[in-house]
């Protein structure tokens, strides 16, 4: 049964349109997985710095800043800014670098 399933998947991957769709879905899943992992890590850094988990709005701001500025710059802010300064930084409009 496993051999048949492997053969079927191989055939599907070699079919031009279906193969492209499978590849696109896999890439999207990997990207989404990376973004979720980054968001979780940044949320944990926020919690350590501020002493609580980020609110939904703060979490959204962290993710938006990571997309706009890059996760490294957001990580630096989360490590360098004290609790209140970090909260103010997240409340400010994001500036693209």
DATA-V474588 format. One record per backbone hydrogen bond with DSSP energy under -1.0 kcal/mol. CO is the residue of the C=O (numbers start at 1). NH is the residue of the N-H. If there is no record, write none. Layout:
BEGIN
CO_NH + CO_NH
END
This chain:
BEGIN
1_5 + 2_6 + 3_7 + 4_8 + 5_9 + 6_10 + 7_11 + 8_12 + 9_13 + 10_14 + 15_19 + 16_20 + 17_21 + 18_22 + 19_23 + 20_24 + 21_25 + 22_26 + 23_27 + 24_28 + 25_29 + 26_30 + 27_31 + 28_32 + 29_33 + 30_34 + 31_35 + 32_36 + 33_37 + 34_38 + 35_39 + 36_40 + 37_41 + 38_42 + 39_43 + 40_44 + 41_45 + 42_46 + 43_47 + 44_48 + 45_49 + 46_50 + 47_51 + 55_59 + 56_60 + 57_61 + 58_62 + 59_63 + 60_64 + 61_65 + 62_66 + 63_67 + 64_68 + 65_69 + 66_70 + 70_74 + 71_75 + 72_76 + 73_77 + 74_78 + 75_79 + 76_80 + 77_81 + 82_86 + 83_87 + 84_88 + 85_89 + 86_90 + 87_91 + 88_92
END
